[in-house]
Amino acid sequence: MRLLSVGVNNYKGIQGDIKNNTIQFDTSSAIFIFGQNNVGKSTFLHAYEAFYDDNVNPEDFTYGSKNDIIIELALKIIEKEDRERIDLGTGNKFDNLKNKYLKNDILKLRKTWKYSEGGKTSFNETYNIQDKKWEDTGYGGVGLHPAFQALIMRPLFIQAMPTEPQVERIVNEVLREAATKKLSNAQSKELKEAEAKITALQEIAYSKDTIDAYREKVNQKFKTLFSSYEVSIDDGTSKLKYTHDKLGKDFKIGFNQLSTNTPSSYMQMGHGAVRMAIFLLMLMRDELRDEGLSSKNFLVLFEEPELFLHPSLTKKLRNLIYEVSGNDMPFQIICASHSPQMIDIGKEHTSLVRMIKETDGKTNLFQVSKEDLTNEEQKTKDEVKQKIYEVLRFDPFVCESFYADEVVLVEGDTEAIIWRGYEQGIGLNDKEIFVVNCHTGNNIPFYQKLFSKFNIPYSIICDTDHRLISDPESTNNNGWNRKTVSPSFDSHIQKTIYDQFTEDKKNGKARHFLVFPITFEPCHVNLRSELAYDDAGSEGKPFKADRYWKKLLQSKALPEFADVPIIKAIQTILEI
């Protein structure tokens, strides 16, 4: 199976409308949820567990309200094996219902929990594609949800501070699934006919050579991160376990210190190393398999993966997350993160979700993948991917801006340096506005699309470059009439910027559009000497901008200070 979407409403702090609180996987395998503290990122991960376990507690109802908790999943059947598992135990009764509940191999399931004084009641529904409605799927004892439960991706929750039993549960579940798949292909007849052969089959599934090769590959990567330690795997005194579709040993997961060849405890390793080990153990699990499958069997719920890691290790973990969620791996991943270093929207099969909480307490999700950022200038995925690499990897401030409440897009170093200088030297009037250096006007439309999709309001400061302004009264020799801040253009990149701004302004996602006639320099040279920009010398724009800001800061008491075009632009955005 493959998970297509997860929707949550009225579970703990997530509320408002399930349409506004749904993550769409589509073709993505890794989803990163980011946002401010206490907006509900980790709660979204717990909601999937509640669906899978069919369990909520009275305190899970939103802030003590009596509104129904609703969690919805959409799943896609992608393998013949999935279809066979659906039929298991339901016989012909389910065959007669397939046309009602499956369309294009997509299945929609919903669980609802109703609050009651004595606790809670719950019921399961499946979406009827013929009648276009949700239906209780008890159906005279057929019970579709139990049959579907085998198909729902099992959650693997990597908590912020995992305990030893939690680590072993996760890893053993992953290893058992891989070993079972291997045996079900090669020795299925033996499994069905002779349960007495289970010990011999275990030796096939978990051969010493296979486990050794698996451990070696894990440690090759683990030792590049923590050179003094290695990961150990020991089946200990495992009890045999067998069901009709499961075969497995239970392994103890530990750590050895290489210099002394002695075991190390979980507390000695630290949570960062333990969580990294979990991911590497998952990544190398295909050592147990004869062939890869496209089915996704696990949903990894990763709570703040950047915790307890040095920034350099955070980047390496990010790359491992993308590797684990590849098309040939059985994992899809949802990460709740605060770290800009975890963000790389240019990766294939990856999507970012910004989660916010409105003043009325309602939550909302805004999702972006690179396909959302195409425009007439970048029509192919490869072109968009290259653009993302250029802008996100060149400037570390960009990913930080995804956590902002409002941004201002500037064309180059000069405006960005002066804005940051103003923020530090004078202050932003209690506003939290993040400046984004687009490095060129040609990049501004990309950022406009990005921030509008994330529902982050933006303003723009850019140059006209001699382009025609349809409203000549919107500017004067030293910038613009601050009462008219919507100049329009009919050609070149300025027109693209203007058209996108106009569209976003209608939706409340754009604030101010401010321009310098020609470029920054001509607007700032013909001013009073104490406020004039000095373009002499060959030091480069960043140096000149820093020097200019120090000059302006020393002259901020002059009455003409507020008329300097860049200061006027800043104060217009700050609504001073």
Beta strands, then each sheet from edge to edge (+ up, - down):
strand 1: 2-9
strand 2: 22-24
strand 3: 30-34
strand 4: 69-76
strand 5: 106-116
strand 6: 119-128
strand 7: 133-136
strand 8: 154-158
strand 9: 229-234
strand 10: 241-242
strand 11: 247-248
strand 12: 252-257
strand 13: 262-264
strand 14: 298-303
strand 15: 331-337
strand 16: 350-357
strand 17: 363-368
strand 18: 407-410
strand 19: 434-437
strand 20: 458-463
strand 21: 510-516
sheet 1: 2+ 1- 4+ 5- 6+ 7-
sheet 2: 8+ 14+ 15+ 3+ 16+ 17-
sheet 3: 9+ 12- 13+
sheet 4: 10+ 11-
sheet 5: 19+ 18+ 20+ 21+
end
